[in-house]
Amino acid sequence: MKKLSINNSVSGLLLDMAQVLLTYPQWLTAAIISTVVVAALEPSLAWMGKKVVDDLKDGGTDLSTSLPNYVFVFGGLLIGLGLIKFGDKLIDKIYETRLIICLQRTYLQRRGKERGTEDISRILYHCNRAKPGLDIIHKDSGKIVAQTVSVILWQLTLAPAWLPALLIAVIPPILIGFVFGRVIQISSLKMLTAQENIAASTTEAKKLELIEHQESFFRHTIRLEVFKSGTEILMDLLTWFGLLVLVLLSVVFHVGVVPQDIQAGDLVLFWGNLNLLSKPLGSIVKVYNKAREAYPALVQVLRPTFSVSSSIESEI
């Protein structure tokens, strides 16, 4: 088989991915719109929390009469967001299932010749592993941009003095998140290889080989999960490290990143938006690792006449 060259294949692979995504343009449009709408409306809960705290702090609000209204508004927001999120998940599931079917058909069209058990493995397993790579284009990238812009705009509108502190608190997790990308890709490739070997070792004569391949698949699956979960845990810890840096800058070094006059409502908004903003910025790293994980499967499904050699592992 022809050896895959990274330098001349990535652009072609992206075009192949775009072709698959555009197979169902209506579902693609619906998936993008629903993702953006959910991301744009999520900060509304933080805004409502700020309004309630500010009203109570002003003292001009009768809690006994206003509490039912607050509960009603919060309930309405939660129900509305819940329905929108339900629709978003349903649309995503429909579109993602269609994408897997399209990947299966594309592989069969491009495989060149029948490959026996290798075909079975790539249809049933590799296509499912390749699909998250498509999610990066139609779902993850738009969600990251929409969430980031939405949170920053809400913060600028309601409490702009807290924006520098918000950005400082979420930057550190991004710096560590790209460490395990190469290891994740190698483990993903070895998982795919082990899966193909399992499919080719189902006869009684190959029983011992089957067990060996199953154990290999198990080891690389756990290895992949360890590095993926480790990255997420490190990012969560570094979010708190960002808050520590923020406190040190404000209290010890007296750098004016936190307003001197701290309002309770602004603090509630900051905390809510910190959680919201840490998600899309942290997702940049998760998307990077997802791309590394999905890349071998994408190549083997969309470019079945090429071989994924060890040179790919060292070049990306």
Backbone bond lengths (Angstrom), bond angles and torsions (degrees), N, CA, C in turn:
res aa  C-N    CA-C-N  psi(-1)  N-CA   C-N-CA  omega(-1)  CA-C   N-CA-C  phi
1 M - - - 1.475 - - 1.525 110.74 -
2 K 1.299 115.49 154.93 1.453 120.86 -179.88 1.514 110.33 -73.99
3 K 1.309 116.59 132.97 1.460 121.52 -178.99 1.532 110.55 -75.05
4 L 1.324 115.38 136.00 1.459 121.07 -178.46 1.511 110.72 -78.45
5 S 1.315 117.38 129.19 1.462 122.23 175.79 1.510 108.54 -103.37
6 I 1.339 116.32 124.32 1.461 120.53 -178.11 1.525 110.95 -60.11
7 N 1.315 116.86 -43.08 1.456 121.36 -172.67 1.524 112.52 -60.81
8 N 1.354 117.17 -34.65 1.461 117.73 -177.12 1.522 112.26 -109.57
9 S 1.333 118.49 10.63 1.462 119.70 -175.82 1.521 113.53 -112.55
10 V 1.333 118.18 -27.20 1.459 120.38 -174.15 1.520 111.44 -61.77
11 S 1.315 117.47 -46.63 1.465 120.13 -179.69 1.520 110.62 -63.17
12 G 1.333 116.81 -41.12 1.456 119.80 177.92 1.515 112.05 -65.85
13 L 1.337 116.15 -37.92 1.459 120.01 178.22 1.524 110.73 -65.13
14 L 1.331 117.21 -39.86 1.463 120.80 177.12 1.528 111.07 -62.26
15 L 1.331 116.91 -38.57 1.462 120.35 177.02 1.535 110.77 -65.12
16 D 1.330 116.14 -40.35 1.464 119.77 176.84 1.523 110.63 -62.29
17 M 1.331 116.35 -42.21 1.468 120.26 179.08 1.524 110.57 -62.92
18 A 1.337 116.60 -42.52 1.465 120.52 178.74 1.526 110.72 -62.85
19 Q 1.318 116.42 -37.66 1.461 120.13 178.65 1.526 111.44 -63.34
20 V 1.325 116.44 -41.13 1.462 120.26 177.51 1.522 110.41 -64.74
21 L 1.336 116.63 -45.43 1.466 120.55 -178.97 1.526 111.85 -60.81
22 L 1.326 117.03 -35.70 1.463 121.75 -176.47 1.525 112.76 -84.84
23 T 1.322 116.60 2.78 1.460 119.23 176.27 1.523 110.72 -63.75
24 Y 1.330 115.95 -32.14 1.471 122.14 178.71 1.529 108.39 -124.43
25 P 1.344 117.80 76.71 1.471 120.55 -173.25 1.520 113.61 -63.35
26 Q 1.345 117.19 -32.89 1.467 118.84 -179.39 1.525 110.58 -65.99
27 W 1.317 116.96 -45.68 1.458 120.58 179.36 1.515 111.67 -68.25
28 L 1.319 117.03 -33.72 1.469 120.28 176.17 1.519 110.24 -62.03
29 T 1.332 116.53 -46.84 1.470 120.95 179.34 1.529 110.96 -62.07
30 A 1.329 116.36 -45.20 1.466 120.14 -179.77 1.522 111.53 -63.17
31 A 1.332 117.14 -39.52 1.473 120.87 -179.57 1.517 110.92 -65.74
32 I 1.318 117.42 -42.14 1.460 121.03 -179.46 1.531 110.46 -66.31
33 I 1.333 116.58 -46.60 1.469 120.72 -178.02 1.532 110.77 -62.65
34 S 1.326 117.68 -45.41 1.467 120.27 -178.25 1.525 111.34 -64.93
35 T 1.315 116.90 -37.37 1.466 120.78 178.36 1.522 111.12 -64.70
36 V 1.326 116.46 -45.06 1.465 121.35 -179.05 1.526 110.78 -65.70
37 V 1.330 117.34 -40.88 1.466 120.90 -178.94 1.526 110.66 -63.28
38 V 1.332 117.15 -45.83 1.461 120.77 179.17 1.522 110.77 -60.93
39 A 1.338 116.30 -45.98 1.462 120.41 -178.57 1.522 111.45 -63.76
40 A 1.334 117.37 -36.51 1.459 120.84 -177.29 1.528 112.42 -73.38
41 L 1.333 117.29 -29.32 1.464 120.61 -175.36 1.520 113.92 -92.31
42 E 1.316 119.02 -16.02 1.461 121.01 -177.37 1.533 113.45 -57.60
43 P 1.350 119.94 -39.84 1.473 118.87 -179.41 1.526 114.32 -66.22
44 S 1.331 118.38 -8.03 1.463 120.02 -179.46 1.529 111.93 -62.57
45 L 1.326 117.51 -28.62 1.463 120.09 178.04 1.524 110.94 -67.90
46 A 1.348 116.55 -39.24 1.460 119.68 176.49 1.525 110.64 -64.53
47 W 1.328 116.78 -38.75 1.470 120.64 177.68 1.526 110.36 -62.66
48 M 1.324 116.72 -42.02 1.456 119.75 -179.17 1.523 110.20 -66.10
49 G 1.340 117.29 -39.48 1.460 120.65 177.28 1.514 111.78 -60.59
50 K 1.324 117.16 -41.59 1.472 121.56 177.89 1.525 110.81 -62.79
51 K 1.327 116.37 -42.30 1.465 120.41 -177.73 1.527 110.54 -64.06
52 V 1.327 117.06 -43.46 1.461 120.45 -179.27 1.521 110.79 -62.74
53 V 1.345 116.75 -47.36 1.458 120.85 -179.04 1.525 110.85 -63.02
54 D 1.321 116.83 -42.99 1.460 120.31 -179.99 1.528 111.43 -63.52
55 D 1.334 116.69 -41.22 1.471 120.54 179.22 1.522 110.95 -63.26
56 L 1.319 116.20 -43.35 1.459 119.66 -179.99 1.522 111.40 -67.82
57 K 1.327 116.64 -35.90 1.463 120.88 -179.18 1.532 111.11 -67.83
58 D 1.336 116.03 -35.91 1.468 119.61 -179.82 1.519 111.72 -65.64
59 G 1.308 116.48 -24.88 1.462 119.90 176.54 1.510 114.38 79.21
60 G 1.319 116.78 -0.62 1.460 118.59 -179.04 1.508 113.25 -91.61
61 T 1.322 116.28 8.98 1.461 120.41 -176.81 1.523 110.11 -112.78
62 D 1.293 116.39 129.03 1.466 121.85 175.88 1.528 107.97 -80.72
63 L 1.318 116.34 111.07 1.462 121.11 -174.26 1.525 111.78 -60.67
64 S 1.334 116.87 -39.45 1.466 120.24 -176.21 1.526 111.97 -63.34
65 T 1.338 116.22 -34.29 1.464 119.40 -179.11 1.532 111.98 -90.79
66 S 1.338 116.56 -28.95 1.468 119.74 -176.66 1.522 113.43 -86.55
67 L 1.343 116.38 -24.52 1.463 119.11 -176.44 1.527 112.61 -58.34
68 P 1.343 119.32 -44.61 1.473 118.03 177.96 1.531 112.32 -60.16
69 N 1.347 115.97 -36.89 1.467 118.40 178.40 1.530 111.18 -65.31
70 Y 1.350 115.94 -43.02 1.455 119.06 178.36 1.529 110.87 -61.53
71 V 1.332 115.56 -43.43 1.466 119.68 179.57 1.522 110.39 -62.48
72 F 1.323 116.14 -40.52 1.469 120.37 179.93 1.531 111.03 -64.50
73 V 1.340 116.09 -44.49 1.466 119.81 -179.19 1.529 110.61 -66.34
74 F 1.340 116.16 -45.65 1.466 119.59 178.23 1.526 110.45 -59.89
75 G 1.334 115.56 -44.00 1.459 119.47 179.31 1.519 111.52 -61.27
76 G 1.344 115.68 -41.22 1.460 119.29 178.49 1.519 112.34 -63.50
77 L 1.350 114.99 -42.69 1.466 118.64 177.83 1.529 111.58 -62.40
78 L 1.332 115.99 -44.95 1.460 120.03 -179.01 1.523 111.43 -64.01
79 I 1.327 116.80 -42.91 1.467 119.90 179.39 1.521 110.72 -65.57
80 G 1.352 115.57 -44.54 1.461 119.11 179.61 1.518 112.24 -61.33
81 L 1.350 115.68 -48.26 1.462 119.12 178.54 1.523 111.41 -63.73
82 G 1.350 115.80 -37.12 1.465 119.30 178.95 1.517 111.90 -62.49
83 L 1.330 117.05 -43.23 1.469 120.55 179.04 1.525 111.25 -65.92
84 I 1.329 115.32 -40.74 1.474 118.74 178.96 1.524 110.49 -64.90
85 K 1.345 116.89 -42.06 1.465 120.21 179.01 1.530 111.52 -66.31
86 F 1.326 116.45 -37.04 1.468 120.01 176.67 1.525 110.42 -61.20
87 G 1.346 115.90 -46.90 1.457 119.49 177.70 1.518 112.29 -61.62
88 D 1.334 115.54 -38.87 1.468 120.31 179.00 1.534 110.81 -62.81
89 K 1.324 117.00 -45.50 1.464 120.47 -179.89 1.520 111.97 -65.50
90 L 1.325 116.82 -39.01 1.458 120.34 179.26 1.526 111.05 -65.49
91 I 1.320 116.30 -45.21 1.463 120.24 177.83 1.523 110.66 -61.10
92 D 1.336 116.42 -44.53 1.463 120.29 179.31 1.524 111.51 -60.08
93 K 1.338 117.06 -43.13 1.467 120.23 -178.68 1.521 111.59 -64.44
94 I 1.327 116.73 -42.63 1.466 120.58 178.02 1.526 110.31 -61.33
95 Y 1.329 115.52 -47.84 1.469 119.56 -176.91 1.527 111.15 -67.40
96 E 1.338 117.44 -42.11 1.456 120.46 -179.32 1.526 111.77 -63.81
97 T 1.339 116.76 -38.12 1.460 119.87 177.73 1.520 110.73 -65.31
98 R 1.325 116.13 -40.23 1.461 120.22 176.66 1.532 111.03 -63.71
99 L 1.323 116.46 -36.89 1.461 119.71 179.09 1.530 111.31 -64.82
100 I 1.330 116.89 -39.99 1.466 119.90 178.22 1.533 110.19 -62.62
101 I 1.318 116.58 -42.67 1.460 120.23 177.48 1.523 110.58 -61.09
102 C 1.330 116.10 -42.63 1.468 120.53 179.55 1.529 111.17 -64.57
103 L 1.337 116.99 -39.99 1.466 120.41 176.99 1.521 110.60 -62.50
104 Q 1.315 117.97 -41.09 1.461 121.55 178.93 1.529 110.85 -61.88
105 R 1.320 116.25 -45.27 1.459 120.02 -179.46 1.522 111.09 -67.26
106 T 1.337 116.17 -39.11 1.461 119.93 179.30 1.524 110.95 -63.05
107 Y 1.331 116.49 -42.35 1.465 119.70 178.81 1.526 110.99 -60.74
108 L 1.329 116.80 -45.95 1.464 120.15 -178.16 1.526 111.34 -63.65
109 Q 1.327 116.74 -32.90 1.459 120.10 178.59 1.528 112.24 -72.20
110 R 1.325 116.58 -28.64 1.466 120.28 -171.99 1.528 114.37 -106.72
111 R 1.310 118.29 -1.75 1.462 119.59 -173.16 1.521 114.11 -68.29
112 G 1.332 117.45 -17.92 1.453 120.41 176.99 1.516 113.59 84.78
113 K 1.301 117.86 -44.92 1.461 123.08 179.34 1.519 108.53 -155.44
114 E 1.321 115.32 162.79 1.455 119.30 176.73 1.523 110.01 -70.17
115 R 1.355 116.28 137.94 1.457 121.45 -174.38 1.523 112.65 -121.48
116 G 1.310 117.27 13.12 1.456 120.47 175.46 1.516 113.10 64.81
117 T 1.338 114.90 -126.65 1.462 120.10 -176.90 1.528 112.35 -63.87
118 E 1.318 117.56 -26.56 1.465 120.17 177.96 1.522 110.03 -63.83
119 D 1.332 116.76 -37.86 1.465 120.46 176.49 1.524 110.63 -61.59
120 I 1.321 116.23 -43.43 1.469 120.49 -179.23 1.525 110.39 -61.34
121 S 1.330 116.45 -45.26 1.463 120.63 -179.43 1.522 111.17 -62.93
122 R 1.316 116.27 -43.07 1.469 118.53 -176.93 1.516 112.22 -72.04
123 I 1.336 116.94 -32.18 1.457 120.00 178.15 1.527 111.28 -71.54
124 L 1.320 116.57 -45.00 1.456 120.39 -172.56 1.527 113.85 -88.27
125 Y 1.322 118.16 -26.00 1.465 120.40 -174.41 1.522 112.56 -117.72
126 H 1.323 116.95 -52.10 1.464 120.10 -174.40 1.526 112.26 -62.20
127 C 1.339 116.90 -37.91 1.469 119.49 -178.90 1.530 110.99 -64.55
128 N 1.337 116.50 -36.51 1.462 119.60 176.62 1.520 111.67 -68.37
129 R 1.338 117.29 -33.67 1.457 121.02 178.25 1.533 111.35 -75.71
130 A 1.336 116.60 -25.39 1.466 120.49 -179.03 1.528 112.27 -81.71
131 K 1.326 116.61 -28.04 1.460 120.58 -174.82 1.530 114.29 -57.68
132 P 1.362 120.31 -40.26 1.470 118.98 177.19 1.526 114.08 -57.80
133 G 1.327 117.20 -26.41 1.462 119.04 176.28 1.523 112.02 -64.96
134 L 1.328 116.10 -32.43 1.466 120.24 176.31 1.527 110.97 -73.41
135 D 1.342 116.32 -31.65 1.464 120.10 178.76 1.529 111.66 -59.02
136 I 1.321 116.13 -31.45 1.466 120.42 -178.56 1.516 110.83 -58.30
137 I 1.331 116.29 -39.14 1.464 120.75 -175.93 1.519 111.30 -78.52
138 H 1.334 117.13 -49.34 1.473 118.70 -171.04 1.518 113.45 -90.45
139 K 1.329 118.31 -15.21 1.459 119.59 -173.29 1.524 112.64 -126.05
140 D 1.329 116.76 -59.56 1.467 120.62 -170.67 1.522 112.43 -65.01
141 S 1.336 117.41 -45.85 1.463 119.79 -176.08 1.525 111.47 -63.30
142 G 1.329 116.51 -45.13 1.467 119.65 178.92 1.514 112.30 -65.32
143 K 1.344 116.22 -37.65 1.458 120.05 179.94 1.512 111.49 -66.41
144 I 1.342 116.69 -41.41 1.464 120.70 179.09 1.521 110.91 -61.45
145 V 1.318 116.56 -48.05 1.465 120.89 -179.12 1.526 110.68 -63.80
146 A 1.339 116.66 -46.59 1.466 120.45 -177.17 1.522 111.37 -63.92
147 Q 1.340 117.48 -44.60 1.465 120.03 -179.78 1.521 111.63 -64.75
148 T 1.330 116.43 -44.14 1.463 120.08 -178.20 1.526 111.23 -62.96
149 V 1.328 116.22 -49.49 1.464 120.43 -179.58 1.521 110.66 -63.16
150 S 1.332 116.78 -42.48 1.465 121.08 -178.24 1.522 111.75 -61.82
151 V 1.352 116.30 -47.79 1.469 119.40 -178.73 1.523 110.91 -64.07
152 I 1.321 117.18 -43.79 1.471 120.45 -179.15 1.533 110.97 -63.68
153 L 1.332 117.27 -40.39 1.460 120.25 179.51 1.527 111.01 -66.75
154 W 1.341 116.73 -41.85 1.465 119.33 176.59 1.525 110.29 -62.30
155 Q 1.312 117.37 -41.27 1.459 120.36 -179.24 1.525 110.77 -66.44
156 L 1.332 116.88 -42.81 1.468 120.98 179.14 1.524 111.29 -63.45
157 T 1.312 115.67 -35.70 1.462 120.22 -177.41 1.527 111.97 -74.13
158 L 1.357 116.87 -40.84 1.458 120.81 -170.56 1.521 114.24 -99.60
159 A 1.347 117.01 -34.59 1.474 119.72 -178.91 1.529 109.64 -153.89
160 P 1.330 117.87 70.87 1.468 121.20 -173.74 1.522 113.80 -63.24
161 A 1.343 118.44 -26.26 1.460 120.47 -177.84 1.527 112.34 -64.96
162 W 1.330 116.08 -19.42 1.466 120.46 -178.20 1.529 112.82 -91.80
163 L 1.326 118.37 -4.54 1.464 120.86 -175.96 1.530 113.18 -61.16
164 P 1.377 120.21 -45.94 1.480 118.37 177.76 1.521 112.68 -57.63
165 A 1.333 117.54 -40.83 1.460 120.69 178.72 1.518 110.95 -64.28
166 L 1.317 116.00 -37.99 1.461 120.36 179.59 1.523 111.10 -63.05
167 L 1.318 116.74 -44.02 1.462 120.88 -179.11 1.530 111.57 -68.61
168 I 1.327 117.21 -39.94 1.472 120.69 179.83 1.531 110.72 -63.07
169 A 1.311 116.74 -37.04 1.463 120.69 -176.25 1.525 112.85 -70.31
170 V 1.337 117.87 -26.35 1.468 119.28 -174.46 1.524 113.51 -103.34
171 I 1.346 117.70 -7.51 1.462 119.75 -178.18 1.533 113.58 -69.78
172 P 1.347 120.50 -44.72 1.476 119.87 -175.47 1.520 116.06 -53.41
173 P 1.351 120.64 -39.72 1.468 118.13 -178.90 1.520 114.07 -59.85
174 I 1.335 116.87 -29.26 1.460 119.46 -177.71 1.525 110.97 -68.89
175 L 1.329 117.18 -30.25 1.458 120.72 -172.20 1.523 113.10 -69.85
176 I 1.328 117.77 -26.60 1.460 120.97 -175.54 1.526 112.38 -98.91
177 G 1.315 116.15 -13.42 1.459 119.55 -167.35 1.507 117.11 -72.79
178 F 1.338 117.73 -14.81 1.459 119.52 -175.93 1.528 113.01 -94.33
179 V 1.334 117.24 10.60 1.469 121.15 -171.82 1.526 112.10 -70.67
180 F 1.334 117.35 -39.37 1.463 119.88 -168.66 1.530 113.81 -99.22
181 G 1.325 118.18 10.15 1.457 120.52 -174.85 1.519 114.31 -57.05
182 R 1.326 116.77 -46.03 1.468 120.60 -176.60 1.522 111.05 -65.90
183 V 1.344 117.23 -42.14 1.464 121.34 179.83 1.529 110.16 -64.15
184 I 1.320 116.58 -38.78 1.460 121.02 178.72 1.523 110.48 -61.93
185 Q 1.320 116.96 -42.58 1.459 119.85 -179.36 1.528 111.82 -66.14
186 I 1.322 116.71 -42.19 1.458 120.19 179.53 1.529 110.40 -63.02
187 S 1.329 117.37 -44.25 1.458 120.73 178.68 1.524 111.26 -62.68
188 S 1.329 116.42 -38.75 1.457 120.24 178.60 1.522 111.08 -63.24
189 L 1.328 116.73 -43.94 1.460 120.98 178.91 1.530 111.14 -62.19
190 K 1.324 116.53 -42.45 1.463 120.04 -179.33 1.524 111.42 -69.61
191 M 1.317 117.79 -31.39 1.463 120.81 173.95 1.523 110.69 -63.07
192 L 1.327 116.61 -44.17 1.462 120.77 178.98 1.520 111.24 -62.70
193 T 1.320 115.90 -42.53 1.461 120.35 178.95 1.522 111.18 -63.04
194 A 1.333 116.07 -43.66 1.465 120.03 178.49 1.525 111.08 -63.02
195 Q 1.332 117.02 -37.35 1.458 120.44 179.64 1.522 110.93 -65.44
196 E 1.322 117.29 -40.83 1.461 120.42 176.71 1.529 110.63 -63.42
197 N 1.319 116.12 -41.07 1.470 119.98 179.56 1.531 111.37 -65.46
198 I 1.329 116.28 -35.37 1.473 120.22 177.17 1.522 109.99 -63.48
199 A 1.337 116.22 -45.45 1.465 120.44 -179.59 1.521 111.80 -62.86
200 A 1.333 117.60 -27.32 1.466 121.75 -178.44 1.523 112.59 -92.57
201 S 1.335 117.52 4.82 1.471 120.16 -174.76 1.524 111.47 -126.79
202 T 1.310 117.15 41.62 1.465 120.61 -176.07 1.523 113.49 -94.66
203 T 1.328 118.47 -5.65 1.455 120.55 179.03 1.531 109.94 -78.65
204 E 1.328 115.30 159.42 1.458 120.14 -179.66 1.523 111.31 -62.63
205 A 1.333 116.80 -33.26 1.463 120.85 -178.38 1.530 112.18 -67.12
206 K 1.317 116.53 -22.44 1.464 120.29 -178.01 1.532 111.67 -108.86
207 K 1.314 116.47 27.75 1.458 120.66 -175.92 1.525 111.93 -61.04
208 L 1.329 117.11 -43.67 1.461 120.61 179.82 1.527 110.91 -66.45
209 E 1.327 116.95 -39.50 1.468 120.47 176.86 1.525 110.69 -63.29
210 L 1.327 116.37 -38.97 1.464 120.77 178.91 1.526 110.50 -59.21
211 I 1.331 116.17 -46.93 1.463 120.12 -179.89 1.522 110.59 -61.32
212 E 1.327 116.52 -41.75 1.467 120.53 -179.95 1.529 111.03 -62.95
213 H 1.331 116.24 -43.35 1.470 120.07 -179.93 1.527 111.17 -68.62
214 Q 1.320 116.57 -35.82 1.462 119.49 177.39 1.526 111.06 -64.48
215 E 1.320 116.13 -41.21 1.463 119.74 177.96 1.518 111.14 -65.93
216 S 1.322 116.65 -36.90 1.469 120.50 176.97 1.524 110.17 -64.22
217 F 1.335 115.85 -43.41 1.458 120.56 177.73 1.528 110.35 -61.29
218 F 1.319 116.86 -42.04 1.459 121.30 178.80 1.525 111.03 -61.42
219 R 1.332 117.03 -47.22 1.472 120.70 -177.58 1.523 111.47 -61.18
220 H 1.320 116.11 -45.99 1.468 118.84 -176.69 1.529 111.85 -73.07
221 T 1.335 117.29 -29.12 1.470 120.17 175.29 1.523 110.42 -65.26
222 I 1.340 116.27 -46.88 1.460 120.34 179.08 1.530 110.35 -65.44
223 R 1.325 117.40 -40.71 1.461 121.24 179.04 1.528 110.47 -59.89
224 L 1.327 115.65 -44.06 1.457 120.03 179.11 1.524 111.16 -62.18
225 E 1.323 116.78 -44.05 1.460 121.09 -178.50 1.525 111.41 -65.91
226 V 1.340 116.45 -37.85 1.469 120.45 179.08 1.520 110.43 -59.92
227 F 1.323 116.94 -47.16 1.465 119.59 -177.29 1.527 111.88 -72.31
228 K 1.328 118.10 -35.81 1.464 120.19 177.22 1.531 110.75 -66.82
229 S 1.333 116.29 -48.12 1.466 120.02 179.99 1.525 111.00 -67.29
230 G 1.333 116.71 -36.74 1.460 120.01 177.84 1.512 112.20 -61.08
231 T 1.330 115.95 -39.72 1.458 119.55 177.73 1.522 111.17 -62.41
232 E 1.337 117.17 -43.85 1.460 121.19 -178.88 1.532 111.45 -65.09
233 I 1.341 116.45 -40.75 1.462 119.85 179.36 1.529 110.66 -65.23
234 L 1.331 116.48 -42.76 1.461 120.31 178.24 1.522 111.03 -61.05
235 M 1.310 116.31 -39.29 1.463 119.79 179.84 1.526 111.04 -66.07
236 D 1.346 116.98 -39.83 1.469 119.93 177.17 1.527 110.98 -63.58
237 L 1.340 115.83 -43.08 1.465 119.62 179.45 1.520 111.23 -63.67
238 L 1.324 115.96 -39.10 1.457 119.28 -178.09 1.521 112.50 -73.51
239 T 1.327 116.99 -19.69 1.470 118.65 172.14 1.528 109.30 -63.97
240 W 1.321 116.99 -42.30 1.455 120.89 176.05 1.525 110.74 -68.46
241 F 1.327 116.95 -32.94 1.457 119.75 175.24 1.530 110.41 -63.64
242 G 1.328 116.02 -37.56 1.461 119.76 176.14 1.518 111.86 -61.81
243 L 1.334 116.72 -38.77 1.464 120.10 175.99 1.523 111.22 -65.68
244 L 1.348 116.54 -37.16 1.462 120.35 177.35 1.527 110.58 -63.22
245 V 1.320 116.54 -44.09 1.472 120.66 176.89 1.517 109.92 -59.25
246 L 1.320 115.48 -41.38 1.460 120.70 179.71 1.528 111.20 -60.74
247 V 1.337 115.93 -44.79 1.463 120.23 179.27 1.522 111.15 -64.46
248 L 1.342 117.64 -43.37 1.465 121.56 179.81 1.522 111.29 -62.60
249 L 1.319 116.86 -42.59 1.468 120.38 179.20 1.527 111.23 -62.67
250 S 1.331 115.66 -36.95 1.462 119.60 -175.48 1.521 112.95 -82.20
251 V 1.345 116.48 -43.58 1.464 120.82 -172.05 1.525 112.07 -89.99
252 V 1.337 117.13 -45.26 1.466 120.97 -174.73 1.521 111.98 -85.12
253 F 1.322 115.88 -48.76 1.472 119.69 -175.16 1.520 112.72 -97.10
254 H 1.328 116.58 -4.63 1.472 122.11 175.71 1.531 112.58 55.81
255 V 1.319 115.99 37.77 1.466 120.85 173.80 1.524 107.78 -83.39
256 G 1.301 116.85 129.58 1.462 120.54 -171.67 1.509 114.95 -78.46
257 V 1.343 116.29 59.08 1.460 118.90 177.42 1.523 111.47 -91.02
258 V 1.328 117.16 -15.79 1.462 122.24 177.16 1.523 108.13 -116.23
259 P 1.334 118.34 132.59 1.466 120.61 179.80 1.518 111.93 -57.08
260 Q 1.330 116.83 144.23 1.460 121.08 178.58 1.527 111.30 -69.25
261 D 1.305 115.50 -39.85 1.466 120.67 179.33 1.531 108.62 -94.59
262 I 1.315 115.81 97.10 1.458 120.98 -175.15 1.524 109.95 -91.26
263 Q 1.331 115.26 119.31 1.453 121.44 176.65 1.531 109.61 -94.60
264 A 1.338 115.49 141.69 1.465 119.75 -177.09 1.531 111.36 -59.72
265 G 1.319 116.81 -42.50 1.459 120.18 179.70 1.520 112.57 -63.68
266 D 1.349 115.83 -39.14 1.461 119.31 178.17 1.523 110.84 -65.12
267 L 1.338 116.40 -36.23 1.457 120.30 179.50 1.530 111.01 -67.03
268 V 1.328 117.03 -40.35 1.461 121.11 176.51 1.525 110.49 -63.34
269 L 1.328 116.34 -43.03 1.461 120.60 178.25 1.524 110.72 -62.80
270 F 1.349 116.38 -42.72 1.464 120.81 179.46 1.524 110.66 -60.07
271 W 1.318 116.24 -45.81 1.463 119.83 -178.32 1.528 111.39 -64.34
272 G 1.333 116.11 -42.56 1.463 119.32 178.11 1.506 112.29 -64.21
273 N 1.333 116.52 -44.08 1.458 120.34 -179.35 1.524 112.06 -71.91
274 L 1.358 117.19 -28.53 1.460 119.47 174.99 1.524 110.12 -60.89
275 N 1.323 115.94 -45.21 1.457 119.47 178.50 1.523 111.44 -64.86
276 L 1.337 116.48 -38.79 1.453 119.73 -179.24 1.527 111.92 -70.74
277 L 1.351 116.89 -41.90 1.460 119.70 -176.65 1.521 111.83 -73.66
278 S 1.336 117.12 -30.97 1.455 119.42 179.05 1.524 111.51 -65.90
279 K 1.324 116.75 -25.09 1.461 120.14 179.65 1.530 112.20 -67.92
280 P 1.357 119.31 -56.33 1.469 117.16 -178.48 1.516 113.60 -66.79
281 L 1.342 118.13 -37.75 1.459 119.07 179.59 1.525 110.77 -69.37
282 G 1.329 116.38 -37.71 1.455 118.94 173.82 1.514 111.74 -67.84
283 S 1.321 116.64 -29.01 1.464 120.38 178.92 1.521 112.34 -67.25
284 I 1.333 117.13 -22.29 1.468 119.48 176.78 1.523 109.39 -58.23
285 V 1.325 116.43 -44.32 1.463 121.44 178.76 1.522 110.54 -68.45
286 K 1.329 116.84 -43.36 1.461 119.94 -179.76 1.532 110.97 -62.53
287 V 1.329 116.35 -38.77 1.457 120.27 178.46 1.532 110.48 -66.29
288 Y 1.323 116.08 -39.99 1.467 120.00 176.42 1.528 110.47 -59.01
289 N 1.322 116.90 -47.45 1.463 120.34 179.65 1.534 111.32 -67.75
290 K 1.326 116.68 -34.45 1.460 119.71 176.48 1.530 110.59 -63.54
291 A 1.337 115.81 -39.94 1.466 119.50 178.09 1.523 110.73 -62.90
292 R 1.342 116.39 -43.65 1.458 119.71 178.52 1.530 111.34 -61.86
293 E 1.330 116.53 -38.24 1.455 120.79 -179.19 1.522 111.74 -70.30
294 A 1.334 116.59 -40.16 1.464 120.47 -175.27 1.522 113.31 -81.77
295 Y 1.333 117.86 -19.35 1.458 120.96 -172.57 1.533 113.65 -56.30
296 P 1.346 119.76 -50.01 1.471 118.27 -179.75 1.527 112.90 -58.40
297 A 1.340 117.05 -40.29 1.459 120.06 -179.69 1.527 111.04 -67.97
298 L 1.329 116.88 -39.33 1.467 119.91 178.00 1.521 111.32 -60.63
299 V 1.326 116.14 -43.41 1.464 119.98 179.41 1.525 110.41 -63.56
300 Q 1.322 117.44 -44.56 1.458 120.54 -176.06 1.520 113.02 -71.17
301 V 1.344 116.93 -24.14 1.459 120.01 178.21 1.529 111.62 -88.97
302 L 1.322 116.58 -47.03 1.465 120.41 -175.49 1.522 113.07 -87.10
303 R 1.320 116.80 -21.67 1.470 121.39 178.02 1.538 110.18 -128.33
304 P 1.328 118.02 60.89 1.469 120.18 -172.99 1.521 114.34 -66.74
305 T 1.333 118.62 -16.97 1.457 120.04 179.11 1.521 112.60 -85.35
306 F 1.327 117.00 -3.32 1.460 121.83 175.99 1.521 108.82 -101.38
307 S 1.314 116.48 159.32 1.461 120.89 177.37 1.513 109.66 -109.55
308 V 1.322 115.09 139.70 1.462 120.41 176.10 1.524 107.46 -91.93
309 S 1.315 117.20 98.72 1.461 121.23 -174.41 1.526 111.05 -95.89
310 S 1.299 115.99 176.16 1.463 120.89 -179.67 1.515 111.98 -65.26
311 S 1.324 117.37 -18.90 1.463 119.30 178.94 1.522 111.40 -65.92
312 I 1.337 116.97 -29.50 1.459 120.58 177.36 1.518 109.55 -64.13
313 E 1.320 116.30 -41.75 1.452 120.67 -177.63 1.519 111.69 -61.26
314 S 1.319 117.15 -34.12 1.454 120.32 -174.87 1.516 113.32 -89.92
315 E 1.338 116.77 -15.95 1.460 119.48 -174.27 1.502 113.02 -94.32
316 I 1.339 117.94 -26.20 1.468 119.72 -177.08 1.503 109.97 -89.45
